[in-house]
């Protein structure tokens, strides 16, 4: 059983056209800049933190066993550099900093 020449030509034309369209799509999408994505080092970040202490079984004074009096938060990047800090006496705090990779 042989395949006709016109059928082979149609298949080759379809494959060629598909290949050309695929290459054009790859080229067009690879040349576009992502304008909406900031560099990770420039992107701002907000950290919301709520701290709640667990119920303690033994305490020196029952009145203060569930209190958090001081909270000092330190934020470091992957190189160990301090990029943010916040001191509070509340159990809820918001910290404005930037992302670090």
N, C-alpha and C positions, 0 to 999 in steps of 0.2 A: 504494500500500500504506500503510495507516494503522495507527498503533500504538494499541492499545486504551487506554481511559482508566484501567482498573484496572492495567494494566502500568506506565503512566506514574506512577501514584500509588505503586506499589510501589518503583519506582526512586527517586522523590523522597524517599520515607520512608527508604529505605536510605542515600541520600546525606546526608540530614539527620542521621540517627542517627550515621553515621560522622563527620560534621563535629563534632557535639556531643562525641562521645567523644574525638576528637583534641584539641579545645580543652581539655577537662577534663584530659587527660594532660599537655598543655603547662603549664597553670596549676599543677597539683599538683607537677610536677617543678621548676618554676622557683621555688617558694616554699621548697624544702628547703635547709637549710644543709649545707655540706660540713664536718662536724665533724672528720673524720679528717685533713683537709689543713690544715697549719699555714701561717701567713703565711710567705712565702719569707724574710723578714728574721729570723724567729725560729727557723727550722729549723736544727738542728745538723747538722754535716757532719764526716766523718772522712776524711782524705786519707792514703792509703797510698802511699809513694813508695819505689821501689828504683832506685838509680842504679848503672850499671855503665859503666866506661870502656872505650873501644875499644882494641884493640891498637895501640900507637904504633910507627911505623917508626923514628923517630930520638928518642933520649932521652939525657939527660946521664948518668944512671945507670940501668942495666938493672933494678936491684932495685926501684926505686920508680916505674917507668913506668906501672904499672896501679893504683896506689893513689889513693884519694880520701881526703885527710886531713881536710878541713874542708868542711862543707856547711851553708850558711845559707839557709833557705827563707823567703821573704817572700810573704805572700798579701794581695792588694789587692782591694777591691770595684770595681765599675764606675765609681765616682767618684774612684778613685785613693787612697782611704783605706786605710791598713794595718789589716787585720782579723785577721791571724795571722802568727806567726813561729816559727821553730824552728831551733835550732843543734844540730848533731850532728857527731860524728866517725865515724859509721857510714855504710854505704852504704844502709841501710834505715831509714826513719823513719815514724812515725805522727803526724799532726797533728790535734788536735781544734780545730775552728773552727766557724763557722756559715756558712750559704749567704748569698751576697750577690748582689743583682741591680742 
